[in-house]
């Protein structure tokens, strides 16, 4: 039987909103049911689109229902969101969107609700009124707690931060300097008629239009990787030197590990992550790029349990965080994260930071990084660490907008990059 694309979208959205699964896991599971690249792309568009505009769609659909769906029937509510998104945000003809979505209800084995789905979507189409924007959550399609946090952190430009977080993200590439220079790779792209420009990072390339990565020249051979421009600063700011032993704590999926080895192959790199499945991604990335690192399935907050070697010259700590800086890539973050998560994450960050510091050699450098834009996880975390750690000194990051800032906060959309935070901390040579 032909898999109905709308039914698959409803299943993925149900997994995210009702079961708390991330879209980056739920979507590929459903995409596997499809064969055509075009269908897979449309499925992604529907799922990501619903996540970006969830409050408005939810209100529109709920207002059309005399009673809300509960339990297993909630998937029919998600299906209506998919139908509503098509009517408001895609070029799919209304009659096709409605009939396919009603058919999806049948395929989801809710035969008795097909008429309801059909009726609700026809009402929405006939009425054709604009989506509601009469409160901040609806206006910005963002949870209230995130709006409050951003307003407090960025009183001057919080609206721009929110707006940028809802944009479709560009595709950034990282040139593998072990294969060719960036100029040479830009030439390869031009020959393949793929428009691109160099970014500010030495290896970064911004594509004018996203494309299937398998069509990129030399991708399979490791000439280039996909990595956001902001994430590419990690390896540059850590500045690995030949002969050093370096720890990449919380390393998965491995983009930063690979970049460190591309910058300086003559290092001993230890890449650790507590998620074995995600560690597999690190192994795959290293293999494609023909790079070597020691991979460890372990806890960055308990290094002694898996490392018997000496202390590290440099440590990259890309700490677990709210990921509020990458909402444009993962809009489901808005609905999976809860306000209390930030406090819990801040405690975990503090624990890992304090522990990693004990494993850094005197004179060594620790680069603290997150893909968050919340001060509690970034600036405040670093200020508190410096206050309680006498042998820690903050080193200025020249790329930062303000040289005297506590670290470097990149905001979503800044130079087309994701939201990211970096702080470079040096351990004093004299201990006591």
Secondary structure as the mmCIF struct_conf table of DSSP 4:
data_model
#
loop_
_struct_conf.conf_type_id
_struct_conf.id
_struct_conf.beg_label_comp_id
_struct_conf.beg_label_asym_id
_struct_conf.beg_label_seq_id
_struct_conf.end_label_comp_id
_struct_conf.end_label_asym_id
_struct_conf.end_label_seq_id
HELX_LH_PP_P HELX_LH_PP_P1 UNK A 2 UNK A 4
HELX_RH_AL_P HELX_RH_AL_P1 UNK A 5 UNK A 19
HELX_RH_AL_P HELX_RH_AL_P2 UNK A 23 UNK A 31
TURN_TY1_P TURN_TY1_P1 UNK A 32 UNK A 33
HELX_RH_AL_P HELX_RH_AL_P3 UNK A 37 UNK A 52
TURN_TY1_P TURN_TY1_P2 UNK A 53 UNK A 53
HELX_RH_AL_P HELX_RH_AL_P4 UNK A 54 UNK A 64
BEND BEND1 UNK A 66 UNK A 67
HELX_RH_3T_P HELX_RH_3T_P1 UNK A 71 UNK A 73
HELX_RH_AL_P HELX_RH_AL_P5 UNK A 74 UNK A 89
BEND BEND2 UNK A 92 UNK A 92
HELX_RH_AL_P HELX_RH_AL_P6 UNK A 94 UNK A 107
TURN_TY1_P TURN_TY1_P3 UNK A 108 UNK A 109
HELX_RH_3T_P HELX_RH_3T_P2 UNK A 111 UNK A 113
HELX_RH_AL_P HELX_RH_AL_P7 UNK A 114 UNK A 127
HELX_LH_PP_P HELX_LH_PP_P2 UNK A 129 UNK A 132
BEND BEND3 UNK A 134 UNK A 135
HELX_RH_AL_P HELX_RH_AL_P8 UNK A 136 UNK A 140
TURN_TY1_P TURN_TY1_P4 UNK A 141 UNK A 141
BEND BEND4 UNK A 142 UNK A 142
HELX_RH_AL_P HELX_RH_AL_P9 UNK A 144 UNK A 153
TURN_TY1_P TURN_TY1_P5 UNK A 155 UNK A 157
HELX_RH_AL_P HELX_RH_AL_P10 UNK A 158 UNK A 165
TURN_TY1_P TURN_TY1_P6 UNK A 166 UNK A 166
BEND BEND5 UNK A 167 UNK A 167
HELX_LH_PP_P HELX_LH_PP_P3 UNK A 168 UNK A 171
STRN STRN1 UNK A 172 UNK A 175
TURN_TY1_P TURN_TY1_P7 UNK A 177 UNK A 179
HELX_RH_AL_P HELX_RH_AL_P11 UNK A 182 UNK A 191
TURN_TY1_P TURN_TY1_P8 UNK A 192 UNK A 193
STRN STRN2 UNK A 196 UNK A 198
BEND BEND6 UNK A 200 UNK A 201
TURN_TY1_P TURN_TY1_P9 UNK A 202 UNK A 203
STRN STRN3 UNK A 204 UNK A 207
BEND BEND7 UNK A 208 UNK A 209
HELX_RH_3T_P HELX_RH_3T_P3 UNK A 213 UNK A 215
BEND BEND8 UNK A 216 UNK A 216
TURN_TY1_P TURN_TY1_P10 UNK A 217 UNK A 222
BEND BEND9 UNK A 223 UNK A 223
STRN STRN4 UNK A 224 UNK A 226
TURN_TY1_P TURN_TY1_P11 UNK A 229 UNK A 232
HELX_RH_AL_P HELX_RH_AL_P12 UNK A 233 UNK A 238
TURN_TY1_P TURN_TY1_P12 UNK A 242 UNK A 243
STRN STRN5 UNK A 245 UNK A 249
TURN_TY1_P TURN_TY1_P13 UNK A 250 UNK A 250
TURN_TY1_P TURN_TY1_P14 UNK A 252 UNK A 253
HELX_RH_AL_P HELX_RH_AL_P13 UNK A 255 UNK A 263
BEND BEND10 UNK A 265 UNK A 267
STRN STRN6 UNK A 268 UNK A 273
BEND BEND11 UNK A 274 UNK A 274
HELX_RH_AL_P HELX_RH_AL_P14 UNK A 276 UNK A 289
TURN_TY1_P TURN_TY1_P15 UNK A 290 UNK A 290
STRN STRN7 UNK A 294 UNK A 297
BEND BEND12 UNK A 298 UNK A 298
TURN_TY1_P TURN_TY1_P16 UNK A 300 UNK A 301
HELX_RH_3T_P HELX_RH_3T_P4 UNK A 303 UNK A 305
TURN_TY1_P TURN_TY1_P17 UNK A 306 UNK A 306
BEND BEND13 UNK A 309 UNK A 309
STRN STRN8 UNK A 312 UNK A 318
HELX_RH_3T_P HELX_RH_3T_P5 UNK A 324 UNK A 326
TURN_TY1_P TURN_TY1_P18 UNK A 327 UNK A 329
TURN_TY1_P TURN_TY1_P19 UNK A 331 UNK A 332
HELX_RH_AL_P HELX_RH_AL_P15 UNK A 333 UNK A 336
HELX_RH_AL_P HELX_RH_AL_P16 UNK A 339 UNK A 358
TURN_TY1_P TURN_TY1_P20 UNK A 359 UNK A 359
STRN STRN9 UNK A 360 UNK A 370
BEND BEND14 UNK A 371 UNK A 371
HELX_RH_3T_P HELX_RH_3T_P6 UNK A 375 UNK A 377
TURN_TY1_P TURN_TY1_P21 UNK A 378 UNK A 378
HELX_RH_AL_P HELX_RH_AL_P17 UNK A 379 UNK A 388
TURN_TY1_P TURN_TY1_P22 UNK A 390 UNK A 391
STRN STRN10 UNK A 392 UNK A 395
TURN_TY1_P TURN_TY1_P23 UNK A 398 UNK A 399
BEND BEND15 UNK A 400 UNK A 402
TURN_TY1_P TURN_TY1_P24 UNK A 403 UNK A 404
BEND BEND16 UNK A 405 UNK A 407
STRN STRN11 UNK A 408 UNK A 410
HELX_LH_PP_P HELX_LH_PP_P4 UNK A 411 UNK A 411
TURN_TY1_P TURN_TY1_P25 UNK A 412 UNK A 413
HELX_RH_3T_P HELX_RH_3T_P7 UNK A 414 UNK A 416
HELX_LH_PP_P HELX_LH_PP_P5 UNK A 417 UNK A 419
STRN STRN12 UNK A 420 UNK A 427
BEND BEND17 UNK A 429 UNK A 430
#
